[in-house]
Amino acid sequence: MERELTLMAVHAHPDDEVLGTGGVFARYAEEGIRTVLVTCTNGEQGDGPGGVKPGEPGHDEAAVRARRLEELNDSVTHLGIAHVELLGYRDSGMDGWEGNQARDAFANVPFEEAVGRLAALMEHYRPQVVVTYDENGNYGHPDHIQANRIALAAAEATGIPDKLYYTAVPRERVAELFAAMRAAGAAEIQDLPEDFGTPEELITTVVDVAPYAERKRKALQAHASQGDSIFLLKMPEEVQHRALSYEAFVRHFSRVTTPEREDDLFDGLRET
Ligand SMILES: [Zn+2]
């Protein structure tokens, strides 16, 4: 039986879908591949009105949740994502925040229960390709780490994905981009730590999404309440375009034969 080609990305918060996977969503959706976004939390620990942080006066979790889910809805429309599955867990907040302690925070919920829910979605959609974060959640956020853990466990339990990828921030390219931002007058841009991102030699897959850069920009704009997530929009247009026009990944496993370096997440899975 022929399986419909399907891409599933497992993300932690509303807005995470844009920078690392917005372009592959838009591109593959346009090619007729089924696209599924799983967002694990409601992003309650995000910014409130005027950028207020959790614990500060004026930060109302319910209002932040409602706002961010609306923004997600908007973003998904720009990216052309066909199916959105909300696991509805509570945002744990950044590493070290008080929100880490909440018993119902995503990072603290019973592991097997969360894996079971994701596994059921894998059974339902049967994605050949699954994308999530690396073991460190790309930058240490407890919810990103938990998303990685449940995605790996659900992939193993179901045996469904043929390929599983981690999103990657390519070290050398980002260093160049930051240099360009500074040259463009962004004096507040700091030097990056030397171990920032993933070294080029570990990146297996770079997908050209330049034709979708404008849609990614609109999707990012949809998340306007989250000042830190949309910092890129303050950069000159040329810099934005460069940052948005490719997406990089590290192939964690593949059950199909593929070249060492790919430019397509579905390499090895298409009918020839
Ligand atoms: Zn996130």
Boltz pocket constraint, residues with backbone or C-beta under 6 A from the ligand:
constraints:
  - pocket:
      binder: B
      contacts: [[A, 12], [A, 13], [A, 16], [A, 141], [A, 144]]
      max_distance: 6.0
